[in-house]
Amino acid sequence: MNESPRREIKVLQINKLYYPEIGGVEHIVQQLAEGLADRTDMKVLVCNRKRKTLLEKINGVEICRASSICVALSMPVSISFFRHFNRLKKDRDIMQIHMPFPLADVAVMLFGFKGKVVVWWHSDIVRQRSFLAIYKPFMQRLLKRADAIIAATQGHIDNSEYLPDFKDKCTVITFGIKPTNESLQNTHADDVIILFVGRLVYYKGCDILLEAFSRITGAVLRIVGSGILEEKLREISKGFSHKVEFLGNLSDDEISYEYANCDIFVLPSVAKSEAFGIVQIEAMNYGKPVINTNLPSGVPYVSLDGVTGITVPPSDVGALAEAMQKLIDDESLRHEYGRNAYRRVREEFTESVMLGSVMELYRRL
């Protein structure tokens, strides 16, 4: 007797923004949407920064970008989001919400959902404490409603102010990427290349990075990304601007080149808003040593101190400068950490394992 085919699971994935918007969470949403498109009926609901709703199909995935009135506290303000939420949820089996995202919490409360709710918890809200007083009841209600909560590391759960109350429904699924075999040599004959990739916002710690960089010798610093602090950072680097390059936003291929061509990758984040730092595994994928910070999040779990790089205290200019100078001066140590980083990505952070784990969770629900 022939076994009946498994019914395709219908998933609605919800986040603030989507590719080509740049960000770690946006990257994960895209990976899940495209990586599970052949195993699920996947749709994505996000916001558009502009006052126009867009219905698109990108790499085989249906995307609805709800129009926004404006952006406040780094969040789109969108009335049309609720209308599209109510429309798209009707035939879905699973709703996957990337938190924190207040619009999603409110939408679930207002319109409900009969299927299973999966929350991927990316970070606590750290800076907008006054807003949190208003948002917290909605957030806790959604966490209580959730059938499963995903976190990228155990540190996300243990160090969260909110997840320990819901430990029984938490599961760890680590972020992953596609391994690459590419490698490039440093094109600078005399200087070591230090690379930073990310948004130029407060918690990334680029002001600390530049102050530390001003104290070292033998390197150039390449900064990929843009943000509200760019002008301030350019001002800080004026005295040594010939050693600092602000590259702005780059294409995926251009960013890959920067990872492959650098000697050291640095993630100087200063607040646990930096919950994981996917850019770390992207650099490690090319065999690069990483300097990161000992935040109470998943960041120091990704690149290990004394194994794949050096971990320093957050906001410690002296320690960061010392770590950079140590790797600048010791080429053999750079290569040792880089080899370890390359192996660690292939052992711990592969996209296929991440996608398989999420799919297994969907089926179990």
N, C-alpha and C positions, 0 to 999 in steps of 0.2 A: 504494500500500500504506500503510495507516494505521500511524503510529508508536505503539508500545506505550507506555502511560503509565508515567511514572517511579515506581518503588516508593517509598512514603513512608519516610523515614529515621526510625528509632526512637531517641529520645534520652533518656537519664537524666541529669538535671542535679542535682549534689550540692553542698550548701552547709551551713553551720552553722545558719542560720535563714532564715526567709522572711517576706514581708509578712503581717500588718501590723507585724512587727518593723521598727524604723527603723535604717537604716545604708546606706552607699554601696554595699557589696557586695550587700546584700539587694535594693536597688533595681535593680541590674544583673541579678540573677538573675530578678527579676520581669519586667523588660523583655524578656529573652531568652525566658522561658517563654511570656509572653502574645504577644509580637511574632512568635514563630516557631510558634505553635500551629496556624496555618492552613497551614504548610509542612512540619511534622514531626509525628510522634506523640511528644509531649513529656510526660515525667513528671518530678516533682521529689521528691527525698528530702532532708529536713532534720531537725533536732532540734526537739522541743518542750521548752521550759524546765520543763514540769511532768511529773509521773510518770504520764502518760497519752498513749498513741499516738492521733493523730487522722488519719483519712483524709478528705480534703476535696477539693472541686472549686471552685476560685476562678477566675472569669472564663474558664472552659473548660479549665483546667489541673488535672490530677490531682496533689495534694500529699499526701505521706506525712510526717507529723511524728512521728518516733520519740520515745518517752518517754525522759526523762532522770532520772537519780538526783539530780544536783546540777549546779552550774556551778563549775568550778575553772580558775583562770588564764584567765578569760574564755571558756572552752570548755565546752560541755555534756558531761557524762559519761553516756554512753548505751550500755547493753548491747544494747537492742533494735534500735539502729541497724544492727548487724551482721546481724541476722536479716532485716531489711527490705532491706538492701543485697543480700544473697544471693538474696532473692526477686525483687526488681525488676530485677536485672541480666540475667536469663536470656534475655530476647528482645530486648535492646537492641543496636543497631548501634554507637552512640556513647555514651560516658560523658563528660560534661563536669564536671570537678571544679574548684571555686573554692578556691584555696590562698592561705594556709596553712590547712588543716583536718585535724589529725592523725587523726581517726577515719576519714576517707576513705583516707588513706595506708595505715593498718593494715588496713582492710577489703580493699583491692585486694591487699595482700600475702597475707592469709589465704585469700581466696576466689577470687582471680584474675578475669580478664575476657577473653573471646575477641575482643571488638570493638575499636574504636579508642578511645583515651583522649585527650581534649583537656583540658589544664590551663589555666585562666585564673589567672595569677599576679598577685595584687593587691598584695602587699607582703612584704618580709622580716619575720621575727620579730625585733623590736628589743629588747624589754624583758625577756622571760622567757629570759634567757641560760642559766640552769641547766637549764631544761626543754629547751632547744634541744639540749643535749648528748645527751639521750635520743632526741629526735625526729628529729634530723638524718639518721641513716641511713635511716629510713623515707621522709623527704622526698626525699632524693637518689635513692632507689630508684624512687619514683614519677615523678620528673622524667626518669629514664633510661627508664622504661617508656613515658612519654607519646609519642604520635605527633605531637602539636603542642602548643606552648605559646604562649598569647596574653598579651600585655602591652599596657596602654593607651597607653604612650608608649615611645620609645626609652630615655628616662631610667630606666624601670623595669628594663630589661635591663642597661644600662651600669652603673647604680649598685647593682645587686644583688650580694650576696656569692656567689650560687649560679647565676644564670642565664647568666653569660658562658660557663660550661662547656657550655651547651646551646644556644648561639647559632644553630646550624644548624637547629634546629626551632622557633625563636621567630619569631613574627609580631606586628606591631603592629596592633591594632584599637582605635581610639580610642572612648571612651565617647561616647554621644550622647543627646540629648533631643528631644522634639517642640517645634518652635519655637512661640512664642506671640505673638500680636499685642496682648495686653493691656498696659495701662499705667495707673498711678495717680499722683496727685500726693501729695506729703507732706502729711499731715493736721495736722502740727504747724506752727503759724504762725511760731514763732520759732526752733525748734531743728532742726538736721539730724538725721536718723535714721540711726544706725549699727546694722547687723544682724549677728548671729552665729547660725548654725544648725548644730547638731551635738550629739554626746554630750558630756557634761561629764566628760571623762576626761583623764588627764595629757597625752597628746600633742597635744591640741587647743590648749593654751596659753592657756586662758581666764584663768588667774591673771595672765599677762603682759598680756593684753588689759585687764583691769581696772586693773592698776597704770598702764598707759599712759593709759587713759581718765581716770583721776583727775587727770592733768596737763593735760587739754585743756578748752576752753570751747566753748559754742555747739552742743552735741549731746546727744542722749539715746541710750542703748544698749539694744537689745532683744535678749534672749538666748532662743533657741528650743532646747529640748532638756532632757534630764535626765541624771543620772549620779551616780556616787559622790562627786564633788567639789562637788556643789551647795551643801551647807551651808558648806563652806570658802569657796566663791566669794561666797556671801551675806555671810559675815563680812568678807571683804576689801572689799566694796562698802558697808559700813555707813556710812561717812562721807559718801558721795554717793549713797545708795540712792534718793533722789528722782529721780535721773537714770538709774537702771538698772532695767529691768523683766525679771524672770525669768518667761517665759511657759510653761515646761514643754513637754510634748509636745503638738503640735497636729495637726489633721487635714490632709490634703493640700491641701484648699481654703484652710484657714487659713494654712498655710505659704506658699502661692502669693500670698495677700494680703500677707503680710509682705515677700516679695521685691518685689512690685510697689510697695509703699508706702514702702520705705526709700530712702535717698539714697546710702548707701555700704554695701558688704558687706565684711566682714573675716573672713579665715581665718588666725588667728595661730599655726598649728600649729608645734610645736617638735621633732618627731621624724619620721623618714621612715616611721613607721607610717602617716602621712598620705601615701599614695602618689599620690593624684590630686586629691582634693577635688571630688567631683561637685557639691557645693553651689556651687562657683564658677560652673560653667556654668549652674546653675539661676538664679543671680542675674544673670549676664550675659545670659541669655535675656530678662530684663526690662529690659535696657539699663542695668544698674547697674555702676559702677566697683568694682573689687575691690582690696583690700589683702591680699596674701598674703606668704608667707615663702620665702626662697631655700633650700629644702630640696633634698638630693640625691635627688630623686624627680621625679614628673611634675607636682608642684604649680606651680612657676614657668613651666612650659610652657603651662599652661591659660590663666591670665591673665598677659599680658606686661607687664613693667615699662616704664612710659612710653608704653604703647600703650592698654591696657585698664584700667590701674590702676597701683599702686605695689607693688613687691616690696622687702621689708626683711629683714635678717638674722634668723634665728630667735632668740627669747628676748631680743631687744634692745628693752627698754622704751622707751628714748629715741627710737629710729628709728621704732618703731610709733606713738608719740605724735605725732612730727613729721609722719608720713605722714597720719594722721587729721586733724590740724589743717590741713595744707595743703589737703586736699580739702574740709574744712568751710569754709574761708575763700574758696575759689575755685570758685564755682558753674559758671563757664564750663568749667573744667578737668574738673569732675565730668561735665558733659554731653558733653564731647568724648570722655573715656574711656568713658562709657556707650554712646555711639553706636558706637564701635569694638568694644566688647564685644558689642553686639547683632549686629553684622556677623560677628564672629569665630565666634559660635555657629552661625550659618547657613552659614558656609563650612567649618567644621572639626568641629562636634560635633552632627551630626544623627542621630537614632535610626534613620532609614531606612538610612543608610550603614552604621552599626554592625551592624544586623540583616542587611543584605545581605552584608557581609563575613564574618560568622559562618556564614551559610548557604552561601556559596561555599566556605568551609573544610570544612564538613561534607561537601559534595558531592565535593570534591577527595579527601577521605579515603576 
